[in-house]
Amino acid sequence: MDTFVTTAIVGTGQANEALPETHTAIDTLAAQLPVEQKERSFLLTAGALAIYKQASSLVSSAQTLPEVAAPETMPACLSRNAQLLIGLFQPPYTILLPEALERLRSSGHRIPDEVLPQCLAYGTTNSEHRSQLAPLLGERGRWLSQFKPTWKWASRYLVDEHATILPAEAETLWQEGTLEQRQEILSRLRTQDPAQARTWLEQVWKQEKADVRATLLTCLESGISDADQDFIEQALNDRGESVRLAAARLLLHIPTSPSVQRLLARADSMLDFKKSSLQNKLLITLPKQIDLDWKNDIAIAKLKQDKLSSEYWFHKAIGRISPQHWESRFDVAPATFIDALNPNEMGKALIVDLIKAAYRHHTSNWYQPLLGWYIQHVLSTSLQPIGKAARELFAALAPADAEEILTPLLEDREKSQHPLLLLPAPWSASFSDKYLTMFKTYITTNPNDHYSFWDSTLLFQLAICLDPSKLDFALEIASTELPEDDTHWSRQRRQNQLHSLATLIHIRKRILTEI
Amino acid sequence: MNIHVTVDQVAKMAPDVSVANAGRKLSLPKNWKTVGQNAQALWGECQGSALYQVRIELSTLTTQCSCPSRKIPCKHSLGLLYLCANTPTAIATGEPPDWVISWLNKRSAIQQQKATLATQGPTKKPAASSTQKSTAKRQEKILQGIAQLDLWLEDLIRNGLGSLDTHSTTIWHQQAAKMVDAQALGLAQALRTMSAIPHASPDWTEKLLGKLGKLALLSESYHHLERFAPPLQEDIKLLVGWTLKEAEVHERGEHVSDDWFMLGQQTSEVERNRVQSTWLYGKETGRSAQILQFAYASAPFAENFPLGMQQRAEIVYWPGNDPQRALFVRRPDMPQAIQGSFGAETLDAFFAQVATQLAKQPWRETFLCLLQSAIPIYDSNQNRWYLSDQVGQAVPLVETANEHWKLLALSGGHPLDFAGEWNGEALLPLGVLVDHTTYHLL
């Protein structure tokens, strides 16, 4: 600190007769000030010095310029689209984002530069959208992501239109890349050369940490065969629990393995199918006493200790075994087997197990009968939460088949929310029309209903599900003004719900026409 | 001609976030009846708890709505502007209804009246002797106040800045109150500003000393006003607290017509008073101007400006030496996208401009910084932002909550033309011109 400032801090009362110099050109001026007015002269000198410094502001040349972003290969979308996109990063409009991004990708455009910070921030907190966002970030987005650790996910994505082709630097990425990149490389290699992929993993196995081993092991699910059995069986004895569980899940796809054979034997001893001309029956016999070996057989991985009941392990077993096993063991068609659930008191729980099993083993010929039974006997009689597996099965069905299964639910307004959760968007024009007709009847004939089954999040889903040709019809319904004489608080809520729905539909229309 | 307005510009016009959000919800065509526009205005009727009539004069973006809201622009006015930004096709060109014509006529008559007043001065001037008397009385009060301020400043520096209480800001406000009593409002404001400096940064003593010194220079200058040229006398009087009425500014200030780039805006708050600063740059004259507007609490500002656009307009500067503060006289034309380049080639050249301005008006605190081919830099190790010129010299950017990611994204490491406000320590970005074609507000 220079003497001039020090004098100001301690006070001129403590200073010598002569005031300190500033060691600048100001001193010449200061010398003309009256010495007897020490404080005044000091203040005027300080004022002049401040202006002097302000006028000669120093710049720094020490900053390193960043590397420039590489040239773009895709054009940015129009500035009007940029304005539209910015609005989609705020709830409730975020539900429209996937469709907007997909349209942007199809049109061969990238996200414009000014929207990139919002985009990267959104992808950071919403990892499920990263795979859609990453290819649209362009070189500028990947360049920008290097500056913030939480944005690094953007540069880790292998952006490639042909997701199964290995990039030229595949081996380097496998050796030196991030975990996400290594997963991607291993999965791609697995689709091309499963044995080579397994060899790569075996070579690094001992050097990796347990959680990395578990993550990479799951990549072997694609193209899994008997050839992988030895390696996976070894992983069952891994010291890491996450690795053992991952190996157990993989082995389920190798039915000839001894571990799966033991699982099947345990399950077979508990479930039987009794044919009858009146009503086929499923007979469930739970063991009275079970030990750790018995549980290990179902878990496949070794358990340290376990206090769960035999009923829990029974459901676990059914959820792990391919439904085709029951088809061949009892020599019955899927529909016949599922029909036998009817009289069983555990039927509703078993259907969920079977849906999980069908989803796990991609047993597509079971999808339709399973979902039909599920809709008829579970969803139509209760408001049981819908699991991920059921949604995935609906997504795997042909849209017309899925819509046909769900159509009966439209007759009951309390159940009509389920298609919004189960039926993937976009719906067909005819199903959209049926749904909207039901919805119109509902809000016009039940104006005082407080829409308890239509919470905002669910209702907003309608905006993304409808066929584009039905959006005007939906807008007409959403523009319905509810009776003014209804002064109940819930009227305001209903009106706000409809208003927000109309806004979403309007924005979706803009997405469809402008992007 | 249709108005060209963007969502960003509309959002910047909103008095607060809640009004902006409410306005956005009203941006659907279904909310509007009899929507239309012509060369002068945009209008529409919005169904709320009643049918509200909204009209917007396009050249000045002045809004008027029949709703009872005290926030201006209200959500209905913003809703109509959002509709215009999002769905321009929803607004047909046509003849305005009577309620729009009558409003436009009324506005035109008021503007005419203002223009007449501006050119002729007030119709009823108080008697010269009475004015002289009150001026002399005020001058006496101010001189007494300044004498008292000088004593206080000298006491402060005699005892040393180290003796200042760590937390209390009382002494600054007490002294400011004395300056208010002395009718030296400019000095009072300067003292209030200083209350935030002690113990706020490692080099606060140096900063405070500079401010106190400049205040002493101002009081000294006021004592010897006759030594300065008339324009600088105007500056000194203004800084002390002699304000001018708008009509006086019109009468005595310099009028300049140009295509003005509306480069950006910032609003600050001091004790519930909001100050809005809008920076302009004249395409033809190369001059900068700062439009200041003041409002108490949530009261609206009087005028809206099409930020990020250029508009042919006449402004008038406050009288002074190398004046900076100005107000609009006329904005008859529609705003357009900014066309053309601007800025100094290097930071050295910009600071030479700063030095020139300070030589003419030494108390100036903020400067419009226009820099060609500038590159933003983020030092991730120290979490600091900089702006570099094309020869590699750099200055820090102001630390803000939102940081400067949009600026960095727009640059991508490439140079762009930068507009910002230099406060003597760091640059506050206002906007950038990318590829010499598109201006983005920051």
Chai-1 contact restraints between the chains, C-beta under 6 A:
chainA,res_idxA,chainB,res_idxB,connection_type,confidence,min_distance_angstrom,max_distance_angstrom,comment,restraint_id
A,V5,B,T205,contact,1.0,0.0,6.0,A-B,restraint_1
A,V5,B,E206,contact,1.0,0.0,6.0,A-B,restraint_2
A,A8,B,L161,contact,1.0,0.0,6.0,A-B,restraint_3
A,A8,B,L209,contact,1.0,0.0,6.0,A-B,restraint_4
A,I9,B,G160,contact,1.0,0.0,6.0,A-B,restraint_5
A,I9,B,L161,contact,1.0,0.0,6.0,A-B,restraint_6
A,I9,B,G162,contact,1.0,0.0,6.0,A-B,restraint_7
A,I9,B,T205,contact,1.0,0.0,6.0,A-B,restraint_8
A,V10,B,G160,contact,1.0,0.0,6.0,A-B,restraint_9
A,G11,B,R158,contact,1.0,0.0,6.0,A-B,restraint_10
A,G11,B,N159,contact,1.0,0.0,6.0,A-B,restraint_11
A,G11,B,G160,contact,1.0,0.0,6.0,A-B,restraint_12
A,T12,B,I157,contact,1.0,0.0,6.0,A-B,restraint_13
A,T12,B,R158,contact,1.0,0.0,6.0,A-B,restraint_14
A,G13,B,R158,contact,1.0,0.0,6.0,A-B,restraint_15
A,E39,B,E154,contact,1.0,0.0,6.0,A-B,restraint_16
A,E39,B,I157,contact,1.0,0.0,6.0,A-B,restraint_17
A,E39,B,R158,contact,1.0,0.0,6.0,A-B,restraint_18
A,F42,B,I157,contact,1.0,0.0,6.0,A-B,restraint_19
A,L43,B,L153,contact,1.0,0.0,6.0,A-B,restraint_20
A,L43,B,I157,contact,1.0,0.0,6.0,A-B,restraint_21
A,L43,B,G213,contact,1.0,0.0,6.0,A-B,restraint_22
A,L43,B,A216,contact,1.0,0.0,6.0,A-B,restraint_23
A,L44,B,A216,contact,1.0,0.0,6.0,A-B,restraint_24
A,L44,B,L217,contact,1.0,0.0,6.0,A-B,restraint_25
A,A46,B,L209,contact,1.0,0.0,6.0,A-B,restraint_26
A,A46,B,G213,contact,1.0,0.0,6.0,A-B,restraint_27
A,G47,B,G213,contact,1.0,0.0,6.0,A-B,restraint_28
A,G47,B,K214,contact,1.0,0.0,6.0,A-B,restraint_29
A,G47,B,A216,contact,1.0,0.0,6.0,A-B,restraint_30
A,G47,B,L217,contact,1.0,0.0,6.0,A-B,restraint_31
A,A50,B,G210,contact,1.0,0.0,6.0,A-B,restraint_32
A,A50,B,G213,contact,1.0,0.0,6.0,A-B,restraint_33
A,A50,B,K214,contact,1.0,0.0,6.0,A-B,restraint_34
A,I51,B,L358,contact,1.0,0.0,6.0,A-B,restraint_35
A,I51,B,P362,contact,1.0,0.0,6.0,A-B,restraint_36
A,Q54,B,G424,contact,1.0,0.0,6.0,A-B,restraint_37
A,A55,B,A355,contact,1.0,0.0,6.0,A-B,restraint_38
A,A55,B,L358,contact,1.0,0.0,6.0,A-B,restraint_39
A,S57,B,F351,contact,1.0,0.0,6.0,A-B,restraint_40
A,V59,B,L347,contact,1.0,0.0,6.0,A-B,restraint_41
A,V59,B,Q393,contact,1.0,0.0,6.0,A-B,restraint_42
A,V59,B,V395,contact,1.0,0.0,6.0,A-B,restraint_43
A,S60,B,A394,contact,1.0,0.0,6.0,A-B,restraint_44
A,S61,B,G392,contact,1.0,0.0,6.0,A-B,restraint_45
A,S61,B,Q393,contact,1.0,0.0,6.0,A-B,restraint_46
A,Q63,B,I377,contact,1.0,0.0,6.0,A-B,restraint_47
A,Q63,B,Y386,contact,1.0,0.0,6.0,A-B,restraint_48
A,Q63,B,S388,contact,1.0,0.0,6.0,A-B,restraint_49
A,Q63,B,A394,contact,1.0,0.0,6.0,A-B,restraint_50
A,L65,B,I375,contact,1.0,0.0,6.0,A-B,restraint_51
A,P66,B,G413,contact,1.0,0.0,6.0,A-B,restraint_52
A,V68,B,G413,contact,1.0,0.0,6.0,A-B,restraint_53
A,V68,B,H414,contact,1.0,0.0,6.0,A-B,restraint_54
A,A69,B,G412,contact,1.0,0.0,6.0,A-B,restraint_55
A,A69,B,G413,contact,1.0,0.0,6.0,A-B,restraint_56
A,Q83,B,V7,contact,1.0,0.0,6.0,A-B,restraint_57
A,D113,B,A409,contact,1.0,0.0,6.0,A-B,restraint_58
A,D113,B,L410,contact,1.0,0.0,6.0,A-B,restraint_59
A,E114,B,K406,contact,1.0,0.0,6.0,A-B,restraint_60
A,E114,B,L410,contact,1.0,0.0,6.0,A-B,restraint_61
A,E114,B,H440,contact,1.0,0.0,6.0,A-B,restraint_62
A,L116,B,A409,contact,1.0,0.0,6.0,A-B,restraint_63
A,P117,B,W405,contact,1.0,0.0,6.0,A-B,restraint_64
A,P117,B,K406,contact,1.0,0.0,6.0,A-B,restraint_65
A,P117,B,A409,contact,1.0,0.0,6.0,A-B,restraint_66
A,R140,B,G412,contact,1.0,0.0,6.0,A-B,restraint_67
A,W143,B,G412,contact,1.0,0.0,6.0,A-B,restraint_68
A,L144,B,A409,contact,1.0,0.0,6.0,A-B,restraint_69
A,F147,B,Y378,contact,1.0,0.0,6.0,A-B,restraint_70
A,F147,B,S380,contact,1.0,0.0,6.0,A-B,restraint_71
A,S479,B,K30,contact,1.0,0.0,6.0,A-B,restraint_72
A,H506,B,L28,contact,1.0,0.0,6.0,A-B,restraint_73
